[in-house]
Amino acid sequence: MRGIDFKAILGIVVIAISFIIFPIVLEGTDEILSNANISDYTGLEAIVKIAPMLVMVGLIFGGGVLVWKGVGETRRRRASGKKAKRA
């Protein structure tokens, strides 16, 4: 495949999936926080409140790293004049 490396494409897909998953995580968080018995568990409310942020940041960071690695490999390959490896 000429052009961008597979890792870069996969990174963009991961970032897109993170934006699709985020409303689902927010809805689940809201459902957990609306439960009257959440105060019975020590620290659960604080963990549940930061969970959507952790999920979003983790997925966007992972996708960004994949894009960065894929673009970097493509640039190195073009600079050296080598073709992409075939599986």
C-alpha positions as CSV (number, residue, x, y, z in Angstrom):
1,M,0.0,0.0,0.0
2,R,1.4,3.3,-1.0
3,G,1.0,6.3,1.2
4,I,0.2,6.2,4.9
5,D,1.1,3.3,7.0
6,F,-1.6,0.9,8.4
7,K,-0.9,2.1,11.9
8,A,-1.9,5.6,11.0
9,I,-5.2,4.4,9.5
10,L,-5.8,2.3,12.6
11,G,-5.1,5.3,14.9
12,I,-7.7,7.3,13.1
13,V,-10.3,4.5,13.5
14,V,-9.5,4.3,17.2
15,I,-10.1,8.0,17.6
16,A,-13.4,7.8,15.7
17,I,-14.5,4.9,17.9
18,S,-13.6,6.8,21.0
19,F,-16.1,9.6,19.9
20,I,-18.7,6.9,19.3
21,I,-18.2,5.2,22.7
22,F,-18.1,8.4,24.7
23,P,-21.9,9.0,24.9
24,I,-22.4,5.4,25.9
25,V,-19.9,5.7,28.7
26,L,-21.6,9.0,29.8
27,E,-25.0,7.4,29.9
28,G,-23.7,4.4,31.9
29,T,-22.0,6.8,34.3
30,D,-25.2,8.8,34.7
31,E,-27.2,5.6,35.4
32,I,-24.7,4.5,38.1
33,L,-24.6,7.9,39.8
34,S,-28.4,8.0,39.9
35,N,-28.5,4.8,42.0
36,A,-29.4,5.7,45.6
37,N,-27.0,3.1,47.1
38,I,-23.8,4.4,45.5
39,S,-22.9,6.2,48.8
40,D,-22.6,2.8,50.5
41,Y,-19.4,2.0,48.6
42,T,-16.3,3.9,49.7
43,G,-14.8,5.9,46.8
44,L,-17.0,4.5,44.1
45,E,-18.7,7.8,43.3
46,A,-15.3,9.5,42.7
47,I,-14.1,6.7,40.5
48,V,-17.3,6.7,38.5
49,K,-17.2,10.5,38.0
50,I,-13.7,10.4,36.4
51,A,-14.2,7.2,34.4
52,P,-15.6,8.9,31.2
53,M,-12.6,11.2,31.2
54,L,-10.1,8.3,31.6
55,V,-11.8,6.4,28.8
56,M,-11.8,9.3,26.4
57,V,-8.2,10.4,27.2
58,G,-6.9,6.8,27.0
59,L,-8.5,6.1,23.6
60,I,-7.5,9.4,22.0
61,F,-4.0,9.1,23.4
62,G,-3.7,5.5,22.0
63,G,-5.1,6.6,18.6
64,G,-2.8,9.5,18.5
65,V,0.3,7.4,19.3
66,L,-0.7,5.0,16.5
67,V,-1.1,7.9,14.0
68,W,2.2,9.4,15.1
69,K,4.1,6.0,14.7
70,G,2.4,5.3,11.4
71,V,3.3,8.7,9.9
72,G,6.8,8.5,11.3
73,E,7.4,5.1,9.7
74,T,6.0,6.4,6.4
75,R,8.4,9.4,6.5
76,R,11.4,7.2,7.3
77,R,10.5,4.8,4.5
78,R,10.1,7.5,2.0
79,A,13.4,9.1,3.1
80,S,15.3,5.9,2.7
81,G,13.6,5.0,-0.6
82,K,12.3,1.6,0.6
83,K,8.9,0.2,-0.2
84,A,6.4,-1.0,2.4
85,K,6.8,-4.5,3.6
86,R,4.3,-7.0,2.3
87,A,2.7,-9.4,4.8
